[in-house]
Amino acid sequence: MPHLTSDPLALALVAILAYLLGSVPFGIVITRAMGLGDLRQIGSGNIGATNVLRTGNRGAAAATLLLDAAKGAVAVLLARWLVGPDAAQLAGLCAFLGHLFPVWLRFRGGKGMATFLGVILALDWRVGAACCLTWAVAAALTRISSLAALTSAALTTLWLIVFHEGQMLLLVVILTLLVYARHWANLERIKKGTEPRIGQKSA
């Protein structure tokens, strides 16, 4: 990570605002607004786009995916513009934590892959684009969203090396470990062959 050279109060404000932005549960907001029910009572109960897709509404799922990614990207871009590069990485981390542990939902949030991709895209579009392509290829080959997410997160460090972005390494390692921690149950189901495939309505 870059050295923290910005004003501590500014960094603290960035951290708080980025966390609050990341905490907005767009999946729940969209499904309620569209009359699709309480997302936490559907499928896996997760608040992310994959579970929104289980409602059968692809538009709602796409909107959730884009907005969950956007909140990570917006936090990074605004922090970089208003404060500096050190604030940008801090904002990315806090927005991601907000999605995983939202204050509005008693700290029971999503698994974070869309927000992960949004953060990485905003920090370095080349690395982010490579991560998105990795996810898309893995999803197309396996039809398992969680496996695509885990593959994409795991290969992010490789893309950092390819594009010589070592200053992002610590942040990426932290985010990747959190992605894997949040997907632990998915890993167990993948091993057993019981993990739902993309578009499948059962949990």
C-alpha positions, 0 to 999 in steps of 0.5 A, spaced: 500 500 500 502 507 499 504 510 505 499 514 509 501 521 507 494 524 507 491 528 513 489 523 518 482 526 519 481 526 512 483 519 512 478 517 517 472 521 514 474 517 508 474 510 511 467 512 515 464 515 508 466 509 504 464 504 509 457 507 509 457 507 502 459 500 501 453 498 506 448 500 502 444 493 500 442 494 493 440 487 492 435 488 498 433 495 495 432 493 488 428 486 489 423 490 494 422 496 489 420 491 484 416 487 488 420 481 488 420 479 496 425 479 501 431 477 498 434 474 505 428 469 504 430 467 497 434 462 495 441 462 499 439 468 503 445 472 500 444 479 498 448 479 492 446 479 484 447 471 484 441 470 489 437 476 486 438 472 479 434 466 483 428 471 483 428 469 475 429 477 474 435 478 470 434 485 470 434 486 477 440 481 478 444 485 473 442 492 476 444 489 483 451 487 480 452 494 477 451 497 483 454 493 488 461 494 483 459 501 483 459 503 490 466 500 491 469 504 484 465 510 486 468 510 493 475 509 490 475 514 485 472 520 490 477 518 495 483 519 490 480 525 487 479 529 493 484 526 498 490 522 494 492 515 492 493 513 500 485 514 501 483 511 495 486 504 497 483 505 504 476 507 501 476 501 497 478 496 503 472 500 507 467 500 502 468 492 501 468 491 509 461 495 508 458 490 503 460 484 507 458 487 514 453 492 513 451 496 519 444 497 516 443 489 516 446 488 523 453 486 519 450 480 515 452 482 508 454 479 502 460 475 499 463 481 496 465 479 489 462 485 485 464 490 490 471 487 489 471 487 482 469 495 482 474 496 487 480 493 483 477 496 476 477 503 480 484 502 482 487 500 476 483 498 470 487 493 467 488 489 473 480 490 474 479 488 466 483 482 467 479 480 473 473 481 470 475 477 464 477 471 469 471 471 472 467 471 465 471 465 463 470 461 469 463 462 469 462 460 462 466 454 463 463 452 470 456 455 470 458 456 478 458 463 480 462 462 487 467 458 483 468 463 478 469 468 484 474 464 487 478 463 481 478 471 479 480 473 486 485 468 487 488 470 480 488 477 482 495 477 485 498 474 478 495 480 474 498 485 479 505 482 477 503 482 470 501 489 470 507 491 475 502 494 480 505 491 487 503 497 491 496 494 491 499 487 493 497 488 501 490 490 499 489 485 494 491 479 499 486 482 504 480 482 500 482 476 497 482 472 504 476 476 505 472 473 499 475 466 501 472 467 508 465 469 506 465 463 500 467 458 505 460 454 505 461 455 498 467 451 497 464 445 502 459 445 497 463 445 491 467 439 494 461 435 495 458 437 488 452 440 491 453 448 489 448 451 485 449 453 478 448 460 475 440 461 474 438 455 479 433 457 483 434 452 489 439 454 495 
